[in-house]
Amino acid sequence: FLSALEQREGIKVGHTRILPVATEVAGALFSLNTYAGCSARLAGLTWGAEDLATSVGASTNKKDNGEFDDTFLLARSLCLLAAAHAGVQAIDTLSVDFRNTESLQADVQRARRQGFSGKLAIHPDQVPIINQGFKASAQEIQHAQRIVDAFAHAQGAGAVQLDGKMIDKPHLTHALRMLATNTGH
């Protein structure tokens, strides 16, 4: 269907990417692993807390303190893991309280720290906050470059020491990804 639309509109076939909301119904949680290898069009995975709440019959998806309840944290975590398994971007769900910038900033920081590479926006005012929150700081970029430099200097070593800590290949992979995302290198 998508290929036919691309062809009709003069878009190169296969160019359009997709970002499914992978957790809108309860049963979807049991098949998240099937996204791996399903389509070259798959750009990422995101999850939906609002529809999932309706699907499971929950009166709300949040605890009294404003954080997601356990069922929704599970869906969020499984979506993150499924995206990593599929080798695509993990995009956090939207924040419905779009006027609460402090809450949004905290959500973005938490999502970035946990491995998400972006967040859905429900209102245009959220976009700058989300974009800024997913950018690495100058200090983080400098640290990532120091990791890359330490491995380059170690000439093929599997682990190096940096600032009194052991740094190994997963740290190098993370540093390279951060540099590629934030500096284009």
Rosetta blueprint (number, residue, H / E / L):
1 F L
2 L H
3 S H
4 A H
5 L H
6 E H
7 Q H
8 R H
9 E H
10 G L
11 I L
12 K L
13 V L
14 G L
15 H L
16 T L
17 R L
18 I E
19 L L
20 P L
21 V E
22 A L
23 T L
24 E L
25 V L
26 A H
27 G H
28 A H
29 L H
30 F H
31 S H
32 L H
33 N H
34 T H
35 Y H
36 A L
37 G L
38 C L
39 S L
40 A L
41 R L
42 L E
43 A L
44 G E
45 L E
46 T E
47 W L
48 G L
49 A H
50 E H
51 D H
52 L H
53 A H
54 T H
55 S H
56 V H
57 G L
58 A L
59 S L
60 T L
61 N L
62 K E
63 K L
64 D L
65 N L
66 G L
67 E L
68 F E
69 D L
70 D H
71 T H
72 F H
73 L H
74 L H
75 A H
76 R H
77 S H
78 L H
79 C H
80 L H
81 L H
82 A H
83 A H
84 A H
85 H H
86 A H
87 G L
88 V L
89 Q E
90 A E
91 I E
92 D E
93 T L
94 L L
95 S L
96 V L
97 D L
98 F L
99 R L
100 N L
101 T H
102 E H
103 S H
104 L H
105 Q H
106 A H
107 D H
108 V H
109 Q H
110 R H
111 A H
112 R H
113 R H
114 Q H
115 G L
116 F L
117 S L
118 G E
119 K E
120 L L
121 A L
122 I L
123 H L
124 P L
125 D L
126 Q H
127 V H
128 P H
129 I H
130 I H
131 N H
132 Q H
133 G H
134 F L
135 K L
136 A L
137 S L
138 A H
139 Q H
140 E H
141 I H
142 Q H
143 H H
144 A H
145 Q H
146 R H
147 I H
148 V H
149 D H
150 A H
151 F H
152 A H
153 H H
154 A H
155 Q L
156 G L
157 A L
158 G L
159 A E
160 V E
161 Q E
162 L E
163 D L
164 G L
165 K E
166 M E
167 I E
168 D E
169 K H
170 P H
171 H H
172 L H
173 T H
174 H H
175 A H
176 L H
177 R H
178 M H
179 L H
180 A H
181 T H
182 N H
183 T H
184 G L
185 H L
